[in-house]
Amino acid sequence: MTFKPADFAVWFELPVSDLEKATRFYNTVFMTELNRIDDMGPNPIAMFPYESDNGVAGHLYPGKPPARGTGPTIHLACPDSLEATVERFGAEGGEIVFEPVAIPSGRFVYGLDPDGNSVGMFFSNPK
């Protein structure tokens, strides 16, 4: 039998060198408001918001990021156009490392956040 859950990815964690600075970066780039939580575990975290109780999201935490561009890539949904998100990403100190890629469900761009975490910015085609 093959395991086939509704969502194989269930959570992500991004280590950042400065939680406040990284929270501002992601809030600005993705036009959102990460929720700071200081009492959920061994470290304070900044949680990405999600719409439903069973949504998939993740958080930033103070930690040691992997060497620049060597960790896994997290793909995040663009709040508006791919181009506008990419522009904010660069303006806030991120680095774009690959031109837009088109796939049947949308388009995405690879970038490195200021800590060197690999981030895909994904814009879904209208349904």
Backbone as JSON Lines, residues from 0, in Angstrom:
{"i":0,"aa":"M","n":[0.85,-1.18,0.0],"ca":[0.0,0.0,0.0],"c":[0.9,1.24,0.0]}
{"i":1,"aa":"T","n":[0.46,2.27,-0.7],"ca":[1.2,3.53,-0.8],"c":[0.52,4.58,0.06]}
{"i":2,"aa":"F","n":[1.31,5.21,0.92],"ca":[0.81,6.31,1.76],"c":[0.57,7.53,0.88]}
{"i":3,"aa":"K","n":[-0.64,8.09,0.92],"ca":[-1.0,9.22,0.08],"c":[-1.92,10.16,0.87]}
{"i":4,"aa":"P","n":[-1.33,11.02,1.73],"ca":[-2.13,11.92,2.54],"c":[-2.69,13.09,1.72]}
{"i":5,"aa":"A","n":[-3.66,13.79,2.27],"ca":[-4.21,14.97,1.6],"c":[-3.12,16.02,1.37]}
{"i":6,"aa":"D","n":[-2.23,16.19,2.34],"ca":[-1.11,17.12,2.23],"c":[0.13,16.43,2.77]}
{"i":7,"aa":"F","n":[1.11,16.15,1.92],"ca":[2.31,15.47,2.39],"c":[3.17,16.41,3.23]}
{"i":8,"aa":"A","n":[3.28,17.65,2.81],"ca":[3.99,18.65,3.62],"c":[3.01,19.14,4.68]}
{"i":9,"aa":"V","n":[3.45,19.16,5.94],"ca":[2.54,19.57,7.02],"c":[3.03,20.79,7.79]}
{"i":10,"aa":"W","n":[4.31,21.14,7.66],"ca":[4.84,22.27,8.42],"c":[6.22,22.61,7.9]}
{"i":11,"aa":"F","n":[6.66,23.84,8.07],"ca":[8.05,24.18,7.76],"c":[8.58,25.12,8.82]}
{"i":12,"aa":"E","n":[9.89,25.1,8.98],"ca":[10.58,25.98,9.92],"c":[11.78,26.59,9.2]}
{"i":13,"aa":"L","n":[11.9,27.91,9.29],"ca":[13.04,28.6,8.69],"c":[13.9,29.2,9.79]}
{"i":14,"aa":"P","n":[15.15,28.79,9.9],"ca":[16.04,29.4,10.89],"c":[16.51,30.76,10.39]}
{"i":15,"aa":"V","n":[16.51,31.74,11.27],"ca":[16.94,33.09,10.92],"c":[17.88,33.63,11.98]}
{"i":16,"aa":"S","n":[18.78,34.5,11.59],"ca":[19.77,35.03,12.52],"c":[19.2,36.13,13.42]}
{"i":17,"aa":"D","n":[18.17,36.84,12.94],"ca":[17.55,37.92,13.7],"c":[16.04,37.82,13.48]}
{"i":18,"aa":"L","n":[15.32,37.34,14.48],"ca":[13.88,37.08,14.34],"c":[13.1,38.34,13.99]}
{"i":19,"aa":"E","n":[13.39,39.46,14.63],"ca":[12.66,40.7,14.35],"c":[12.89,41.17,12.92]}
{"i":20,"aa":"K","n":[14.13,41.17,12.49],"ca":[14.47,41.61,11.13],"c":[13.84,40.69,10.09]}
{"i":21,"aa":"A","n":[13.92,39.39,10.3],"ca":[13.34,38.43,9.36],"c":[11.82,38.55,9.32]}
{"i":22,"aa":"T","n":[11.2,38.78,10.46],"ca":[9.74,38.96,10.51],"c":[9.34,40.17,9.67]}
{"i":23,"aa":"R","n":[10.06,41.28,9.82],"ca":[9.77,42.47,9.0],"c":[9.94,42.17,7.52]}
{"i":24,"aa":"F","n":[11.0,41.45,7.15],"ca":[11.25,41.08,5.75],"c":[10.04,40.31,5.19]}
{"i":25,"aa":"Y","n":[9.64,39.24,5.86],"ca":[8.55,38.4,5.34],"c":[7.21,39.13,5.38]}
{"i":26,"aa":"N","n":[6.97,39.95,6.41],"ca":[5.74,40.73,6.46],"c":[5.65,41.66,5.26]}
{"i":27,"aa":"T","n":[6.74,42.33,4.93],"ca":[6.75,43.29,3.83],"c":[6.64,42.59,2.49]}
{"i":28,"aa":"V","n":[7.47,41.59,2.26],"ca":[7.5,40.9,0.97],"c":[6.16,40.24,0.67]}
{"i":29,"aa":"F","n":[5.59,39.56,1.64],"ca":[4.37,38.79,1.4],"c":[3.1,39.49,1.9]}
{"i":30,"aa":"M","n":[3.23,40.78,2.25],"ca":[2.08,41.6,2.62],"c":[1.2,40.88,3.65]}
{"i":31,"aa":"T","n":[1.83,40.46,4.74],"ca":[1.13,39.67,5.75],"c":[1.52,40.14,7.14]}
{"i":32,"aa":"E","n":[1.1,39.42,8.13],"ca":[1.44,39.73,9.52],"c":[1.74,38.42,10.24]}
{"i":33,"aa":"L","n":[3.03,38.1,10.35],"ca":[3.42,36.92,11.1],"c":[3.08,37.13,12.57]}
{"i":34,"aa":"N","n":[2.68,36.07,13.23],"ca":[2.25,36.13,14.62],"c":[3.4,35.72,15.54]}
{"i":35,"aa":"R","n":[3.89,36.64,16.35],"ca":[4.98,36.36,17.29],"c":[4.44,35.57,18.48]}
{"i":36,"aa":"I","n":[5.08,34.44,18.77],"ca":[4.69,33.6,19.9],"c":[5.94,33.33,20.72]}
{"i":37,"aa":"D","n":[5.9,33.68,21.98],"ca":[7.08,33.55,22.84],"c":[7.04,32.35,23.77]}
{"i":38,"aa":"D","n":[5.91,31.65,23.86],"ca":[5.79,30.6,24.87],"c":[5.35,29.24,24.31]}
{"i":39,"aa":"M","n":[5.69,28.95,23.05],"ca":[5.24,27.7,22.44],"c":[6.32,26.61,22.48]}
{"i":40,"aa":"G","n":[7.53,26.95,22.76],"ca":[8.59,25.96,22.75],"c":[9.87,26.55,23.32]}
{"i":41,"aa":"P","n":[10.98,25.98,22.91],"ca":[12.24,26.45,23.48],"c":[12.67,27.83,22.98]}
{"i":42,"aa":"N","n":[12.11,28.26,21.85],"ca":[12.47,29.56,21.27],"c":[11.22,30.36,20.95]}
{"i":43,"aa":"P","n":[11.33,31.68,20.9],"ca":[10.23,32.45,20.34],"c":[10.15,32.13,18.85]}
{"i":44,"aa":"I","n":[8.96,32.26,18.27],"ca":[8.78,32.03,16.85],"c":[7.92,33.14,16.26]}
{"i":45,"aa":"A","n":[7.94,33.24,14.94],"ca":[7.04,34.13,14.21],"c":[6.32,33.24,13.21]}
{"i":46,"aa":"M","n":[5.02,33.01,13.44],"ca":[4.25,32.05,12.65],"c":[3.57,32.73,11.46]}
{"i":47,"aa":"F","n":[3.68,32.06,10.3],"ca":[2.97,32.53,9.11],"c":[1.48,32.27,9.3]}
{"i":48,"aa":"P","n":[0.65,33.22,8.91],"ca":[-0.8,33.01,9.07],"c":[-1.34,32.05,8.02]}
{"i":49,"aa":"Y","n":[-2.44,31.4,8.34],"ca":[-3.12,30.54,7.38],"c":[-4.6,30.63,7.66]}
{"i":50,"aa":"E","n":[-5.38,30.33,6.63],"ca":[-6.81,30.61,6.67],"c":[-7.63,29.64,7.51]}
{"i":51,"aa":"S","n":[-7.39,28.34,7.39],"ca":[-8.26,27.39,8.07],"c":[-7.52,26.65,9.18]}
{"i":52,"aa":"D","n":[-8.28,25.99,10.04],"ca":[-7.69,25.26,11.17],"c":[-6.77,24.13,10.73]}
{"i":53,"aa":"N","n":[-6.98,23.6,9.54],"ca":[-6.13,22.51,9.07],"c":[-5.2,22.96,7.94]}
{"i":54,"aa":"G","n":[-4.94,24.27,7.87],"ca":[-4.04,24.79,6.84],"c":[-2.6,24.41,7.1]}
{"i":55,"aa":"V","n":[-1.79,24.46,6.06],"ca":[-0.37,24.18,6.16],"c":[0.39,25.5,6.18]}
{"i":56,"aa":"A","n":[1.26,25.66,7.17],"ca":[2.04,26.87,7.29],"c":[3.38,26.53,7.93]}
{"i":57,"aa":"G","n":[3.96,27.5,8.6],"ca":[5.23,27.28,9.25],"c":[5.63,28.51,10.05]}
{"i":58,"aa":"H","n":[6.89,28.53,10.46],"ca":[7.34,29.67,11.26],"c":[8.83,29.93,11.07]}
{"i":59,"aa":"L","n":[9.21,31.14,11.48],"ca":[10.61,31.54,11.59],"c":[11.02,31.29,13.03]}
{"i":60,"aa":"Y","n":[12.27,30.95,13.24],"ca":[12.77,30.81,14.6],"c":[14.23,31.24,14.64]}
{"i":61,"aa":"P","n":[14.69,31.72,15.8],"ca":[16.1,32.1,15.89],"c":[16.96,30.85,15.85]}
{"i":62,"aa":"G","n":[17.83,30.8,14.89],"ca":[18.68,29.63,14.73],"c":[19.79,29.91,13.75]}
{"i":63,"aa":"K","n":[20.5,28.89,13.39],"ca":[21.61,29.03,12.45],"c":[21.15,28.58,11.07]}
{"i":64,"aa":"P","n":[20.99,29.54,10.14],"ca":[20.59,29.17,8.79],"c":[21.67,28.32,8.12]}
{"i":65,"aa":"P","n":[21.28,27.49,7.16],"ca":[22.29,26.69,6.44],"c":[23.18,27.62,5.62]}
{"i":66,"aa":"A","n":[24.28,27.08,5.13],"ca":[25.13,27.88,4.25],"c":[24.28,28.4,3.11]}
{"i":67,"aa":"R","n":[24.54,29.61,2.7],"ca":[23.74,30.34,1.7],"c":[23.33,29.44,0.52]}
{"i":68,"aa":"G","n":[22.02,29.23,0.38],"ca":[21.47,28.49,-0.74],"c":[21.62,26.98,-0.68]}
{"i":69,"aa":"T","n":[22.0,26.42,0.47],"ca":[22.2,24.98,0.53],"c":[21.07,24.23,1.23]}
{"i":70,"aa":"G","n":[20.17,24.92,1.88],"ca":[19.08,24.26,2.59],"c":[17.93,23.94,1.65]}
{"i":71,"aa":"P","n":[16.86,23.38,2.18],"ca":[15.69,23.09,1.35],"c":[15.03,24.38,0.88]}
{"i":72,"aa":"T","n":[14.22,24.27,-0.15],"ca":[13.49,25.43,-0.67],"c":[12.05,25.37,-0.19]}
{"i":73,"aa":"I","n":[11.6,26.47,0.4],"ca":[10.21,26.61,0.82],"c":[9.51,27.49,-0.22]}
{"i":74,"aa":"H","n":[8.4,27.03,-0.78],"ca":[7.63,27.83,-1.75],"c":[6.49,28.51,-1.01]}
{"i":75,"aa":"L","n":[6.4,29.82,-1.15],"ca":[5.37,30.61,-0.49],"c":[4.48,31.29,-1.53]}
{"i":76,"aa":"A","n":[3.2,31.42,-1.2],"ca":[2.22,32.0,-2.11],"c":[2.39,33.51,-2.21]}
{"i":77,"aa":"C","n":[2.37,34.03,-3.43],"ca":[2.43,35.48,-3.65],"c":[1.09,36.1,-3.3]}
{"i":78,"aa":"P","n":[1.09,37.24,-2.61],"ca":[-0.17,37.88,-2.25],"c":[-0.8,38.66,-3.4]}
{"i":79,"aa":"D","n":[0.0,39.01,-4.38],"ca":[-0.49,39.75,-5.54],"c":[0.19,39.14,-6.76]}
{"i":80,"aa":"S","n":[0.8,39.9,-7.62],"ca":[1.47,39.33,-8.78],"c":[2.86,38.8,-8.42]}
{"i":81,"aa":"L","n":[3.34,37.88,-9.23],"ca":[4.69,37.37,-9.05],"c":[5.71,38.5,-9.16]}
{"i":82,"aa":"E","n":[5.52,39.36,-10.14],"ca":[6.46,40.46,-10.37],"c":[6.52,41.41,-9.19]}
{"i":83,"aa":"A","n":[5.38,41.76,-8.61],"ca":[5.37,42.68,-7.46],"c":[6.03,42.03,-6.24]}
{"i":84,"aa":"T","n":[5.78,40.74,-6.02],"ca":[6.4,40.04,-4.9],"c":[7.91,39.98,-5.08]}
{"i":85,"aa":"V","n":[8.36,39.65,-6.28],"ca":[9.79,39.59,-6.58],"c":[10.44,40.96,-6.37]}
{"i":86,"aa":"E","n":[9.75,42.0,-6.77],"ca":[10.29,43.37,-6.59],"c":[10.48,43.68,-5.11]}
{"i":87,"aa":"R","n":[9.48,43.37,-4.28],"ca":[9.6,43.62,-2.84],"c":[10.71,42.75,-2.24]}
{"i":88,"aa":"F","n":[10.81,41.51,-2.69],"ca":[11.83,40.59,-2.19],"c":[13.22,41.19,-2.38]}
{"i":89,"aa":"G","n":[13.5,41.68,-3.57],"ca":[14.8,42.3,-3.85],"c":[15.0,43.61,-3.1]}
{"i":90,"aa":"A","n":[13.96,44.42,-3.04],"ca":[14.06,45.72,-2.36],"c":[14.32,45.57,-0.87]}
{"i":91,"aa":"E","n":[13.88,44.46,-0.28],"ca":[14.04,44.24,1.16],"c":[15.31,43.48,1.51]}
{"i":92,"aa":"G","n":[16.16,43.21,0.52],"ca":[17.44,42.57,0.81],"c":[17.56,41.13,0.39]}
{"i":93,"aa":"G","n":[16.54,40.58,-0.27],"ca":[16.63,39.23,-0.81],"c":[17.35,39.24,-2.14]}
{"i":94,"aa":"E","n":[17.75,38.08,-2.59],"ca":[18.47,37.95,-3.86],"c":[17.73,36.96,-4.76]}
{"i":95,"aa":"I","n":[17.4,37.39,-5.96],"ca":[16.75,36.51,-6.93],"c":[17.84,35.69,-7.6]}
{"i":96,"aa":"V","n":[17.66,34.37,-7.65],"ca":[18.72,33.51,-8.18],"c":[18.31,32.78,-9.46]}
{"i":97,"aa":"F","n":[17.07,32.92,-9.89],"ca":[16.63,32.21,-11.08],"c":[15.46,32.96,-11.69]}
{"i":98,"aa":"E","n":[15.4,33.0,-12.99],"ca":[14.3,33.66,-13.7],"c":[12.98,32.91,-13.46]}
{"i":99,"aa":"P","n":[11.84,33.56,-13.73],"ca":[10.55,32.88,-13.53],"c":[10.45,31.57,-14.31]}
{"i":100,"aa":"V","n":[9.82,30.6,-13.66],"ca":[9.59,29.29,-14.25],"c":[8.08,29.09,-14.35]}
{"i":101,"aa":"A","n":[7.61,28.71,-15.54],"ca":[6.18,28.45,-15.74],"c":[5.94,26.95,-15.66]}
{"i":102,"aa":"I","n":[4.91,26.57,-14.9],"ca":[4.46,25.19,-14.82],"c":[2.94,25.22,-15.04]}
{"i":103,"aa":"P","n":[2.29,24.09,-15.26],"ca":[0.85,24.13,-15.55],"c":[0.01,24.86,-14.49]}
{"i":104,"aa":"S","n":[0.39,24.78,-13.22],"ca":[-0.45,25.39,-12.18],"c":[-0.09,26.85,-11.88]}
{"i":105,"aa":"G","n":[0.97,27.38,-12.47],"ca":[1.33,28.78,-12.21],"c":[2.76,29.09,-12.59]}
{"i":106,"aa":"R","n":[3.35,30.06,-11.88],"ca":[4.74,30.46,-12.13],"c":[5.42,30.69,-10.79]}
{"i":107,"aa":"F","n":[6.75,30.49,-10.76],"ca":[7.49,30.74,-9.54],"c":[8.89,31.25,-9.86]}
{"i":108,"aa":"V","n":[9.49,31.87,-8.83],"ca":[10.86,32.39,-8.92],"c":[11.59,31.92,-7.67]}
{"i":109,"aa":"Y","n":[12.86,31.54,-7.84],"ca":[13.7,31.18,-6.7],"c":[14.47,32.4,-6.22]}
{"i":110,"aa":"G","n":[14.57,32.53,-4.89],"ca":[15.38,33.59,-4.3],"c":[16.01,33.12,-3.0]}
{"i":111,"aa":"L","n":[16.93,33.92,-2.49],"ca":[17.53,33.69,-1.18],"c":[17.14,34.85,-0.28]}
{"i":112,"aa":"D","n":[16.6,34.55,0.9],"ca":[16.26,35.62,1.84],"c":[17.56,36.19,2.42]}
{"i":113,"aa":"P","n":[17.5,37.26,3.2],"ca":[18.74,37.85,3.73],"c":[19.61,36.89,4.54]}
{"i":114,"aa":"D","n":[19.02,35.8,5.07],"ca":[19.8,34.8,5.8],"c":[20.32,33.68,4.91]}
{"i":115,"aa":"G","n":[19.98,33.72,3.62],"ca":[20.43,32.68,2.7],"c":[19.48,31.51,2.55]}
{"i":116,"aa":"N","n":[18.31,31.56,3.22],"ca":[17.31,30.5,3.06],"c":[16.76,30.55,1.65]}
{"i":117,"aa":"S","n":[16.6,29.39,1.02],"ca":[16.05,29.29,-0.33],"c":[14.53,29.41,-0.27]}
{"i":118,"aa":"V","n":[14.0,30.38,-1.02],"ca":[12.56,30.65,-1.01],"c":[12.05,30.69,-2.44]}
{"i":119,"aa":"G","n":[11.0,29.92,-2.7],"ca":[10.29,30.02,-3.97],"c":[9.08,30.9,-3.77]}
{"i":120,"aa":"M","n":[8.9,31.85,-4.67],"ca":[7.71,32.71,-4.64],"c":[6.79,32.18,-5.73]}
{"i":121,"aa":"F","n":[5.6,31.7,-5.34],"ca":[4.71,31.01,-6.27],"c":[3.44,31.81,-6.51]}
{"i":122,"aa":"F","n":[3.1,31.97,-7.79],"ca":[1.86,32.63,-8.18],"c":[1.02,31.62,-8.94]}
{"i":123,"aa":"S","n":[-0.13,31.29,-8.4],"ca":[-1.02,30.28,-8.97],"c":[-1.85,30.85,-10.1]}
{"i":124,"aa":"N","n":[-2.05,30.04,-11.16],"ca":[-2.95,30.43,-12.25],"c":[-4.37,30.5,-11.72]}
{"i":125,"aa":"P","n":[-5.15,31.46,-12.2],"ca":[-6.57,31.52,-11.79],"c":[-7.29,30.24,-12.19]}
{"i":126,"aa":"K","n":[-8.23,29.82,-11.33],"ca":[-8.97,28.58,-11.62],"c":[-10.29,28.89,-12.23]}
